[in-house]
């Protein structure tokens, strides 16, 4: 859980890998520490395609936000599990299409907080805000997000790789349900997470969990699809990440695309 009483420096835990920084390393970023690179290399040694999975999930975010803005007409976004800023962040994709878009980012990593304050700046016509909170603290997220977003109008909720951060005992499905319940009709959920469909990947994640400050929990494609219950799925449904409305001019990796599932659903 988030610990606001501790300083950002204390919360960095530079002696142990952290998921946001390891993800940054796998995406080729520089906002990580040697322990994060070591953990990333450990994962890649056990499962070389993992870096491609990271890139595919990031590309899905851009495609999903583009769909929500250009086709579904969404002008407000709540991005939970932001991660470290990189190319094609949610507000960049949305505000390129509609400068008036309002975006709220949520993460509890102190390094993400530091970078977000400096880099996640929106357009003058729109708004861009950041909440330092744990995904399990739903009340705080909704209360703080309401300062920027109008909860009487449709909102696009994006949750990429964040449910995998929670074990089953934390009730990830109930957390998604509470967040979606707070959104008005016509809102959307875009969600993506890693699947347990590869024994090599399962082994790599077990190694990561044994050496990291946080843990990741792979789930079956059916479990990930379950996060969308009660929502109307956007075609093509919950599918392999690279298969969700792929860019026609970009090649797909038939190996890497099989180990994460993604989808977008509309609240009736």
N, C-alpha and C positions, 0 to 999 in steps of 0.2 A: 504494500500500500504506500501511498505518497506520505512523506514525512516533512511537512512544511517547516517544522521547528528546526530541522537540520539545515546547515548551509549547503549551497550548491556544491562547494568544494568537497564537503564531507560525503555528499551523496554520489559523487562521481565514481567511486570505487574503481580507481584506475589499476588496482591490483588484480581485478577479476574481469573477465569479458562481460560485456553487456549487449543484449540483443540488437539494439538500435545501432550501436557502433560496429558490431560484427556485420550486420546487414550493409552498413555503409562501406565497409572494407570489401565485401563481396560485390558491391556495385562499382568498385573502383574508386571510391572516395578517399579523402585524406583526413576525415574527421574521426579518427579512431586511435587507439593506443596499441603498443606492441602486444599486449595480452589479447586484444581483439583480433589482431592479425594472426596470432598463433592459433586462436580458436577457429578462425575462418579457414586457415590452412589445414587444420585437423579435419574439419568437415569436408573440405575439398579432396583431401587424400582418401577419405572413406567413400565420398560420393562426388566425383568430379563435376557432375552436371548441376550442382547446387547453385553455382554462380549464375547459370542460365535461368534457373527457376526464379532467382531474385530479380533478374532483368525482366522476365516475363510478367511477374506480378506488378512491377512498376509500370510496364507498358499497358497492362490491363487497367490500372488506375486512370491513365490518360484517356484510354478509349471509353471507359465508363463515364468519366466526368464529361467528356465530349458529348456522349449520347445524352446524358442528363441535361446538359445545357442547350445543345443544338436541337435535339429532337423532343425531349420531354418538357422543355421550357422551365427547368429548375433554375432559380436565381439565388438559392441559399444552400450552403453546404456545412455539414458538421463532420469533420474528418477526425476520427478517433484512432489513435495509434499512428500519429503523423510520421514518426521517424525523423532522421536528420534530413534537412532540406537538400534537394538535388534538382535535376532538370525536370520540367513538367510537373511541378507541384500543383495541388488542386486549384489554388487560386489563380495560378498562371494559365492553366488550361481553360478554366471557366471564364476568367476576365478577358482573355483574348477574344472570346466569342461574345461575351456580354459584360462590358466593363462595370455594370452596376451590381454584379454578383457580390454577395456577402459570404465570407468563409470564416469558420471558427475551427482552429486546430486544437487537438487535445493529445497530450503525451505526459508522461511522468519521468522521463529521463532528463536529468539536469543539463546535459550537454545539448540535447535537443532544445530545451528552453532557452539557453544562451544564444544558440544560432537562430532560433525562430524569431526572437526579439530583433535580431539584426537583419535577417534576410527575408522574412515572410511579410513583405510590405505589399499591400494591394493598391488598386487604382484609386484616384481621388473620388471617382463616382461610386465606388463600392466600399467594402470594408474588409478588414483582415484582423482577426484577433486570435489570441493563444491562451489556452487554459492549462495550467500545470495541475494535472489530476490523474488518478488511476482510473482505468476503465470500470473498475468495480464500484467506484464512487459515483453512481448514476445521479444521485440528487445534486451533488456539486456540479457535475457537468451540465445538467439541464438548467440549473439556476444561473450559472455563469454564462452559458450560451445564449440565454434569453436576453442578455444585455446587448447582444449584437444581432441575433436572429429573431424574426417574427414567427412565433410558433402557431399563428393562425393561418400561415401560408405554407405551401409545400416546401419540404426540406430534403435534400439529398444527404443521407447518412452513409459515409464510407468507412469500412472497417476491414482494412487489408492486413492480414497476418497477425491481427491482435487477439482473436479468439484462441489461436494456438498458444498464446502466452499463458492461458488459464487452464489449470487442471479441471477435471470433471467436478471435483468437490466444490469448486468455486461457482458452479452453476452458470456456465457461459450462455446457455440457451435462455435462461431467465434474465440475464443481463441484456441480451439482444431484445427480448420481448419487452422489457421495461423501457428501453430506448425507443423502440418502434411505437409502443403504445402512446408515448408523449408527442408523437408527430401527427400532424393532421392528415386527413385523406388526401391522396394524390402525391404523398411523399414517397421516396424510394430508399431502398437499402442496397448498397453495393458491397459485397463481401467476398473475400478470397482467403484461402488458407491451404497449408500443405496437407497432403494426404498420406496415409500409411500404406500406400500401394507398392512400395519398394522396400525389400528387406535391407538393401544397401543403405537407403536413406534412413530407415528406422535405426540402423546401427550408428550412422553418423550423428543422428540427433541424440541418441543415448550418450554418445561420447561428449557431445556438446553440453548436455544437461549436467554431466558429472563434473564439468570444469567451468561452468558459467555462474554468474551471479543470478541469472534467471533461467527458466526452463521453457522448453517448447514442447507442445503436445500435438502430435500428428493425429488426424482423425480420418475415418473412412469418408469417401465421397457422399455416402448416404447421410452421415452425421452432419456434414457441412451443408448439404441440401436442406436438412432439418431446420437450420437457422432461418429459413425463409418461409416457415409454415405460416399460413394465413395471408401470405402476400401473393400477388399475381406475378408470376415470373415473366420477365422480358425474354423474348426469343433470342438465343436458343436454349434458355434455361440455365441450370447449374451444370457446367461442363468443364473440361480441362481448360486451364487458364488461357492458353494460346488459341483455343478454339472459340473463345467468346468474341464474336464479331471481329475477327482478325483483320488487320490492315491488309488490303489485297496486294500491296507491293512489297510486303515483308515476308521473308521465308519463315517457316515454322520448323521447330526442332521436334521431331516425333518422339524423341526419347525424353527430353526434359519436360515437355508439355504434359506428360502423364502424371505428374506427382504434385499437382496443386489443382484445386477446383475453385471456380469463380462463378458469380452470378449476380444478377440485378433483379430486384423484385419491387413491385409497386403496391403501396398500401391502398386497398379499396376505399 
